[in-house]
Amino acid sequence: MEVEIFETSANGNQLTRLTEFPGSETKAEISILPEQEFQSIVGFGGSFTEASAHLLNRVSKENRNRVLEAYFGESGARYSLTRTHMNSCDFSLGNYSYAPVDGDMELLHFSVKEDMDDIIPMIKDARAISKEGFNIISSPWTAPPWMKDNKDWRGGKLLPEYYNTWALFFSKYLDAYRAEGIDIWGVTVENEPLGNDSNWESMHYTPHEMTEFVKNHLGPRMKSEGRNVKILGFDQNRDEQLKIWVDVMFGDEIAGDYFDGTAVHWYASTFEYFPEALQYVVNKAPGKHLINTEACVDAQVPRWKDDAWYWSEEATDWGWTWAPEDQKYLHPKYVPVYRYARDIIGCLNNGVDGWVDWNMVLDRQGGPNWAKNWCVAPVIADPEQDEIYFTPLYYTLSHFSRYIRPGAVRIGFMNTGDSLMVTAARNPDGSIAVIVFNPEEEAKGVHLTLHEKSVEFAINGKALQTILIKGHE
């Protein structure tokens, strides 16, 4: 069987093509079952935030192009699914809205000028580099304060008398971006409708309130305007709450037709990917999208040019300090690379059809972030020194985004390696990408079978591999 094998590992491989393999005393049998077909893949990628775009404006043109090529170019990760924020978020330089004028019910003063110096140029430059293009999901963190019951950027609810105006806001946004040559593929109704304890931009919905807004305002407006824009509901952590939300969203036949799928985040645990909750969504809304729209190693300041840290069990998250006692067990210290590899594989194997990382670029502090909500990104920039650091997380994400392309179909497999995680997908060109993750210290031998053909190789300890089987029919 003709294969190409690429590995990222704690011993220094960075999406390195391997032709020689370590010895191993143990061997896993992995059989690929292409006749078993599951979800079609939308894509993988990261997010265009004001923080990331601002940083790329501050480094040299050479380093700016280097980062964009690494994410979107044929030599890089080839990101195919991305996200951005409508109005400001915590990873903005400050609070702003495209509708700043109080009482402007018709949004006559609507403008995306706040994005014209940073986010929009970054998207345009990425589009110019990307050979196959990429889709964008846009998410609001909050309506402007004048539309809310608490008149604040943080917390509060959208007042019912502004439901129509807020639906019009989405429409104005889509038109404004299209006028810049940027078509938006999908929107989420609200980033984290359960809130963030009012630490930065947020706006609260109950499941019934969001469903009512989509059923009677946003959905009908998008339909009447003939827009082919996906509407994704929920957009918060995948845990038991997820079941409650999809029951309401898809329990209403009219609303269920307007919702094109469900968006989820990973922050409910550093290691648990909640397969039961994901499968519940798949069964509740078959054929609908299930997309992870945000993930990052949060509540941490990035380590600068310290690859070993990204492979070590030191990272905490918000839950290490703030989770309720009965949920603390979900938030142990956990290896950043393992967290990404484990989560993406676990998501794919449980019906997720798209997976989007958070900021593409942050600085050495883990910002800029007006709320000082520091996080880690795959690429870290030091604009003062004009230096760029590609962390191991960049290569981890590339194993998926570069080799599993939009339109790929996840396929079945059998795996006897208890410590190995595996997923597989058949690409539109007929190639098959098999991804294997080995979190153990020791190398593991692999005997990979597809139909009557097979190949033997090994995966290093603490490593992620993509095995590309070319030209399979």
C-alpha positions as CSV (number, residue, x, y, z in Angstrom):
1,M,0.0,0.0,0.0
2,E,1.5,3.4,-1.1
3,V,1.4,5.8,1.8
4,E,3.0,9.1,2.9
5,I,3.4,9.5,6.7
6,F,3.8,12.8,8.5
7,E,4.5,13.2,12.2
8,T,4.6,15.9,14.8
9,S,6.2,14.7,18.1
10,A,7.8,15.7,21.3
11,N,11.1,14.6,20.0
12,G,11.1,17.5,17.5
13,N,9.2,16.4,14.4
14,Q,7.1,19.2,12.9
15,L,4.7,17.7,10.3
16,T,7.9,15.8,9.2
17,R,7.6,13.2,6.4
18,L,8.9,9.9,7.8
19,T,10.6,7.1,5.8
20,E,12.3,5.5,8.8
21,F,10.6,4.5,12.0
22,P,11.5,3.7,15.6
23,G,11.5,0.1,16.9
24,S,8.6,-1.0,19.0
25,E,7.8,-4.1,21.1
26,T,4.0,-3.6,20.7
27,K,1.9,-3.4,17.5
28,A,-1.6,-2.1,16.9
29,E,-3.8,-3.4,14.2
30,I,-5.7,-0.7,12.4
31,S,-8.2,-1.6,9.7
32,I,-9.7,1.1,7.5
33,L,-13.4,0.4,6.6
34,P,-14.3,2.8,3.8
35,E,-17.7,1.2,3.3
36,Q,-18.7,2.7,6.6
37,E,-19.5,6.3,5.9
38,F,-20.4,9.1,8.4
39,Q,-20.6,12.9,8.3
40,S,-19.2,15.0,5.4
41,I,-16.5,17.4,6.6
42,V,-16.9,21.2,6.2
43,G,-13.4,22.1,7.3
44,F,-10.8,23.1,9.9
45,G,-9.2,26.4,10.8
46,G,-8.9,29.3,13.2
47,S,-10.4,32.8,13.8
48,F,-9.9,36.3,12.5
49,T,-9.9,38.4,15.7
50,E,-9.0,42.1,16.1
51,A,-6.2,41.0,18.3
52,S,-4.7,38.7,15.6
53,A,-5.2,41.2,12.8
54,H,-3.7,44.1,14.9
55,L,-0.6,42.0,15.7
56,L,-0.1,41.2,12.0
57,N,-0.3,44.9,11.2
58,R,2.6,45.5,13.7
59,V,5.1,42.9,12.4
60,S,7.1,43.3,9.2
61,K,5.4,42.6,5.9
62,E,7.6,39.6,5.5
63,N,6.5,38.1,8.8
64,R,2.8,39.0,8.1
65,N,3.0,37.1,4.8
66,R,4.8,34.2,6.5
67,V,2.0,33.7,9.0
68,L,-0.8,34.0,6.4
69,E,1.0,31.6,4.1
70,A,1.5,29.2,7.0
71,Y,-2.2,29.2,7.7
72,F,-3.7,29.5,4.2
73,G,-1.1,28.7,1.6
74,E,-0.5,25.5,-0.2
75,S,2.7,25.0,1.7
76,G,0.9,25.4,5.1
77,A,-2.1,24.4,7.0
78,R,-4.6,25.2,4.2
79,Y,-7.3,26.4,6.6
80,S,-10.7,25.9,5.1
81,L,-13.2,27.0,7.9
82,T,-12.7,30.2,9.9
83,R,-14.6,32.4,12.3
84,T,-14.7,36.1,13.2
85,H,-16.6,38.3,15.6
86,M,-19.4,40.8,14.9
87,N,-18.9,43.9,17.0
88,S,-16.1,43.7,19.6
89,C,-15.1,40.8,21.8
90,D,-12.6,40.3,24.6
91,F,-9.9,39.8,22.0
92,S,-10.5,43.4,20.7
93,L,-8.6,46.5,21.7
94,G,-11.7,47.9,23.3
95,N,-15.5,47.9,23.1
96,Y,-17.2,48.9,19.8
97,S,-20.4,48.2,17.8
98,Y,-21.3,48.7,14.2
99,A,-24.5,50.3,15.4
100,P,-23.3,52.9,17.9
101,V,-26.2,55.4,17.7
102,D,-28.8,54.9,20.5
103,G,-32.3,54.4,19.2
104,D,-31.3,53.9,15.6
105,M,-34.0,51.3,15.0
106,E,-33.4,51.2,11.2
107,L,-29.6,51.1,11.6
108,L,-29.1,54.1,9.4
109,H,-25.7,54.7,11.0
110,F,-24.6,51.1,10.6
111,S,-20.9,50.8,9.6
112,V,-18.1,48.2,9.8
113,K,-15.4,50.9,9.7
114,E,-14.0,49.4,12.9
115,D,-12.9,46.4,10.9
116,M,-11.5,48.2,7.9
117,D,-7.9,48.6,9.3
118,D,-7.4,45.1,10.6
119,I,-9.9,42.2,10.3
120,I,-11.1,42.9,6.8
121,P,-7.5,43.4,5.3
122,M,-6.4,40.2,7.1
123,I,-9.3,38.2,5.6
124,K,-8.7,39.7,2.1
125,D,-5.0,38.8,2.3
126,A,-5.8,35.3,3.4
127,R,-8.2,34.9,0.6
128,A,-5.5,36.0,-1.9
129,I,-3.2,33.3,-0.6
130,S,-5.8,30.5,-0.3
131,K,-6.0,28.4,-3.5
132,E,-9.3,26.7,-2.6
133,G,-10.8,29.5,-0.5
134,F,-12.3,29.1,3.0
135,N,-15.7,29.6,4.7
136,I,-16.3,32.1,7.5
137,I,-18.6,31.9,10.4
138,S,-19.5,35.2,12.1
139,S,-20.6,35.5,15.7
140,P,-21.8,38.4,17.9
141,W,-20.7,38.6,21.5
142,T,-23.3,41.2,22.2
143,A,-25.7,43.7,20.7
144,P,-24.9,47.3,21.4
145,P,-25.7,48.3,25.0
146,W,-28.6,50.5,23.9
147,M,-30.6,47.4,22.7
148,K,-30.1,45.6,26.1
149,D,-32.0,45.6,29.4
150,N,-28.9,46.4,31.4
151,K,-27.4,49.0,28.9
152,D,-24.0,47.3,29.3
153,W,-21.6,45.5,27.0
154,R,-21.4,42.7,29.5
155,G,-24.3,40.4,30.5
156,G,-27.9,41.4,30.2
157,K,-30.5,40.4,27.6
158,L,-31.7,41.8,24.3
159,L,-34.9,43.7,24.8
160,P,-37.8,42.2,22.9
161,E,-38.6,45.5,21.2
162,Y,-35.2,45.3,19.5
163,Y,-35.5,41.7,18.1
164,N,-36.4,43.0,14.6
165,T,-33.6,45.6,14.7
166,W,-31.1,42.9,15.9
167,A,-32.1,40.7,13.0
168,L,-31.7,43.6,10.6
169,F,-28.2,44.0,12.1
170,F,-27.2,40.6,10.8
171,S,-28.5,41.5,7.4
172,K,-26.6,44.9,7.4
173,Y,-23.4,43.1,8.5
174,L,-23.7,40.5,5.7
175,D,-24.2,43.3,3.1
176,A,-21.3,45.4,4.5
177,Y,-18.9,42.5,4.2
178,R,-20.1,41.5,0.8
179,A,-19.5,45.1,-0.3
180,E,-15.8,44.4,0.7
181,G,-15.8,41.2,-1.4
182,I,-16.2,38.9,1.6
183,D,-19.1,36.4,1.6
184,I,-20.0,35.0,5.0
185,W,-20.9,31.3,5.0
186,G,-22.6,31.1,8.4
187,V,-23.5,32.9,11.6
188,T,-24.0,31.8,15.1
189,V,-26.9,33.5,16.9
190,E,-24.9,34.4,19.9
191,N,-21.4,33.5,21.3
192,E,-21.9,31.8,24.7
193,P,-25.5,32.7,25.4
194,L,-25.1,31.3,29.0
195,G,-22.6,34.1,29.5
196,N,-19.1,34.4,30.9
197,D,-20.0,35.9,34.4
198,S,-20.0,39.3,32.7
199,N,-16.3,39.5,32.5
200,W,-16.3,40.8,28.9
201,E,-18.8,41.2,26.0
202,S,-21.8,38.9,26.4
203,M,-25.6,38.7,26.1
204,H,-27.8,36.1,27.6
205,Y,-30.5,33.9,26.0
206,T,-32.5,31.0,27.3
207,P,-32.9,28.1,24.8
208,H,-36.5,29.3,24.2
209,E,-35.5,33.0,23.7
210,M,-32.9,32.1,21.1
211,T,-35.3,29.8,19.3
212,E,-38.0,32.4,19.3
213,F,-35.6,35.0,17.9
214,V,-34.5,32.7,15.1
215,K,-38.1,31.4,14.4
216,N,-39.8,34.8,14.3
217,H,-37.1,37.3,13.4
218,L,-33.6,36.2,12.1
219,G,-34.8,33.1,10.1
220,P,-37.7,34.8,8.3
221,R,-35.5,37.8,7.5
222,M,-32.7,35.7,6.0
223,K,-35.3,33.7,4.0
224,S,-37.2,36.7,2.7
225,E,-33.9,38.3,1.6
226,G,-32.9,35.0,-0.2
227,R,-29.7,34.6,1.7
228,N,-27.9,31.3,1.7
229,V,-26.3,31.8,5.1
230,K,-26.1,29.0,7.7
231,I,-27.7,29.7,11.1
232,L,-26.0,27.8,13.9
233,G,-27.5,27.8,17.4
234,F,-26.2,27.3,20.9
235,D,-22.4,28.2,20.5
236,Q,-21.3,27.3,24.0
237,N,-19.7,24.4,25.8
238,R,-20.6,20.9,24.9
239,D,-21.9,19.4,28.2
240,E,-25.3,18.4,29.5
241,Q,-26.6,21.8,28.7
242,L,-26.2,20.9,25.0
243,K,-29.0,18.3,25.2
244,I,-31.4,20.9,26.7
245,W,-30.7,23.4,23.9
246,V,-31.0,21.1,20.9
247,D,-34.3,19.7,22.4
248,V,-35.7,23.2,22.2
249,M,-34.0,24.3,18.9
250,F,-35.0,21.3,17.0
251,G,-38.2,20.4,18.9
252,D,-40.0,23.3,17.1
253,E,-40.5,22.3,13.5
254,I,-40.5,25.8,12.1
255,A,-37.4,26.9,14.1
256,G,-35.7,23.6,13.3
257,D,-36.0,24.4,9.6
258,Y,-34.2,27.7,10.2
259,F,-31.4,26.3,12.3
260,D,-28.8,24.7,10.0
261,G,-26.9,23.2,12.9
262,T,-25.4,23.5,16.3
263,A,-22.2,25.3,17.3
264,V,-20.2,24.1,20.4
265,H,-17.1,25.1,22.3
266,W,-14.6,22.9,24.3
267,Y,-14.2,24.7,27.6
268,A,-16.2,22.3,29.7
269,S,-13.1,20.2,30.2
270,T,-9.4,20.0,29.4
271,F,-9.7,16.4,28.3
272,E,-13.3,15.2,28.1
273,Y,-15.0,15.7,24.7
274,F,-18.5,14.6,25.8
275,P,-19.2,11.9,23.2
276,E,-22.7,11.2,24.6
277,A,-23.8,14.8,24.3
278,L,-22.4,15.0,20.7
279,Q,-24.1,11.8,19.7
280,Y,-27.3,13.2,21.2
281,V,-27.1,16.2,18.8
282,V,-26.4,13.9,15.8
283,N,-29.5,11.8,16.6
284,K,-31.7,14.8,17.4
285,A,-30.8,16.8,14.3
286,P,-29.6,14.3,11.6
287,G,-28.1,15.9,8.6
288,K,-27.5,19.2,10.4
289,H,-24.1,20.8,11.0
290,L,-22.3,20.2,14.3
291,I,-19.4,22.5,14.4
292,N,-16.8,23.3,17.1
293,T,-16.5,27.0,16.7
294,E,-14.0,27.9,19.4
295,A,-11.2,26.3,21.3
296,C,-8.0,27.5,22.9
297,V,-5.7,26.9,25.9
298,D,-7.3,29.6,28.0
299,A,-6.3,31.3,31.3
300,Q,-2.7,30.8,30.4
301,V,0.1,33.0,29.2
302,P,1.9,31.4,26.2
303,R,5.4,30.0,26.6
304,W,7.8,31.7,24.2
305,K,10.0,29.4,22.1
306,D,9.6,26.6,24.6
307,D,8.3,23.6,22.5
308,A,8.7,21.2,25.5
309,W,6.0,23.1,27.5
310,Y,3.4,22.4,24.8
311,W,4.2,18.7,25.3
312,S,4.1,18.7,29.1
313,E,1.3,18.3,31.6
314,E,1.4,21.8,33.1
315,A,-1.4,23.7,31.4
316,T,-4.4,24.7,33.4
317,D,-7.6,26.4,32.3
318,W,-10.4,28.6,33.8
319,G,-11.9,25.6,35.5
320,W,-8.7,24.8,37.5
321,T,-9.6,27.8,39.6
322,W,-13.2,28.7,39.0
323,A,-15.1,25.5,38.2
324,P,-17.7,24.4,40.8
325,E,-16.4,21.7,43.1
326,D,-18.6,19.0,41.4
327,Q,-16.9,19.9,38.0
328,K,-13.3,20.3,39.2
329,Y,-12.5,16.8,38.0
330,L,-13.1,17.9,34.4
331,H,-10.3,20.5,34.6
332,P,-7.0,18.8,35.6
333,K,-3.7,20.1,34.3
334,Y,-3.4,18.7,30.8
335,V,-0.8,18.7,27.9
336,P,-1.8,21.4,25.3
337,V,-0.9,19.2,22.3
338,Y,-2.8,16.3,23.7
339,R,-5.8,18.4,24.4
340,Y,-6.0,19.5,20.7
341,A,-5.3,16.1,19.3
342,R,-7.6,14.2,21.6
343,D,-10.4,16.7,21.2
344,I,-10.4,16.9,17.4
345,I,-10.2,13.1,17.0
346,G,-12.9,12.6,19.6
347,C,-15.1,15.2,18.0
348,L,-14.8,13.8,14.5
349,N,-15.6,10.3,15.7
350,N,-18.8,11.6,17.2
351,G,-20.4,13.5,14.4
352,V,-18.6,16.9,14.4
353,D,-18.2,18.1,10.8
354,G,-16.1,21.3,11.4
355,W,-13.5,22.4,14.0
356,V,-12.4,26.0,14.5
357,D,-9.6,27.2,16.8
358,W,-9.7,30.6,18.4
359,N,-7.1,33.4,17.8
360,M,-4.6,32.6,15.0
361,V,-2.0,34.9,16.5
362,L,-1.4,36.3,20.0
363,D,1.5,38.2,21.6
364,R,3.8,36.9,24.4
365,Q,1.3,38.1,27.0
366,G,-1.6,36.1,25.4
367,G,-3.3,39.2,24.1
368,P,-4.0,41.9,23.2
369,N,-7.2,41.5,25.2
370,W,-9.0,44.4,26.8
371,A,-10.4,42.2,29.6
372,K,-6.9,40.7,30.3
373,N,-8.4,37.3,29.5
374,W,-5.0,35.9,28.4
375,C,-5.0,32.8,26.2
376,V,-2.6,30.7,24.0
377,A,-2.6,30.7,20.1
378,P,-0.8,28.4,17.7
379,V,1.3,31.3,16.5
380,I,2.9,33.8,19.0
381,A,4.2,37.2,17.8
382,D,6.6,39.6,19.4
383,P,6.1,42.8,17.4
384,E,8.7,44.8,19.2
385,Q,11.4,42.3,18.1
386,D,9.5,41.4,14.9
387,E,9.7,37.7,15.7
388,I,7.2,34.9,15.1
389,Y,7.0,31.6,17.0
390,F,5.1,28.6,15.5
391,T,4.2,26.5,18.5
392,P,3.6,22.8,18.4
393,L,-0.2,23.6,18.4
394,Y,0.2,25.0,14.9
395,Y,1.6,21.7,13.6
396,T,-1.0,19.7,15.5
397,L,-3.9,21.6,13.8
398,S,-2.2,21.2,10.4
399,H,-2.4,17.4,10.7
400,F,-6.2,17.8,10.3
401,S,-6.6,21.0,8.2
402,R,-4.0,20.2,5.6
403,Y,-4.9,16.6,4.9
404,I,-8.7,16.3,5.6
405,R,-10.3,18.6,3.0
406,P,-13.8,20.1,2.7
407,G,-16.2,17.5,1.3
408,A,-14.2,14.6,2.8
409,V,-16.4,11.8,4.4
410,R,-15.4,10.3,7.7
411,I,-15.1,6.6,7.3
412,G,-14.9,3.6,9.7
413,F,-12.0,1.9,11.3
414,M,-11.0,-0.8,13.7
415,N,-8.2,-0.2,16.2
416,T,-6.7,-2.7,18.6
417,G,-4.2,-0.2,20.1
418,D,-5.8,0.6,23.4
419,S,-3.6,3.7,24.0
420,L,-3.9,5.0,20.4
421,M,-6.7,7.3,19.2
422,V,-7.6,7.1,15.5
423,T,-9.9,8.7,12.9
424,A,-10.1,8.4,9.1
425,A,-11.6,10.3,6.2
426,R,-11.8,9.9,2.5
427,N,-11.1,13.1,0.6
428,P,-12.9,14.2,-2.6
429,D,-9.8,13.3,-4.6
430,G,-10.0,9.7,-3.4
431,S,-7.1,9.8,-1.0
432,I,-7.7,8.6,2.5
433,A,-6.2,10.5,5.6
434,V,-5.8,8.4,8.7
435,I,-4.8,10.3,11.8
436,V,-3.2,8.4,14.8
437,F,-2.4,10.0,18.2
438,N,0.0,8.3,20.6
439,P,0.0,9.9,24.1
440,E,2.3,7.3,25.6
441,E,6.0,7.6,26.2
442,E,6.9,4.6,24.1
443,A,6.7,4.2,20.4
444,K,4.0,1.9,19.0
445,G,4.2,-0.3,15.9
446,V,1.2,-0.1,13.5
447,H,-0.1,-2.6,11.0
448,L,-2.5,-0.6,8.8
449,T,-4.9,-2.5,6.5
450,L,-7.2,-1.3,3.8
451,H,-9.1,-4.0,1.9
452,E,-6.4,-6.6,0.9
453,K,-3.4,-4.2,1.2
454,S,-1.4,-3.3,4.2
455,V,1.6,-1.4,5.4
456,E,3.7,-1.5,8.6
457,F,5.3,1.4,10.4
458,A,5.6,2.9,13.9
459,I,4.5,6.1,15.6
460,N,6.9,7.7,18.1
461,G,5.9,8.2,21.7
462,K,4.1,11.5,22.4
463,A,3.3,12.0,18.7
464,L,0.6,12.7,16.2
465,Q,0.7,11.2,12.7
466,T,-1.2,11.6,9.5
467,I,-1.0,8.7,7.1
468,L,-2.1,9.7,3.6
469,I,-3.2,6.8,1.4
470,K,-3.2,8.2,-2.1
471,G,-5.4,7.4,-5.1
472,H,-7.7,5.0,-3.3
473,E,-11.0,4.2,-5.1
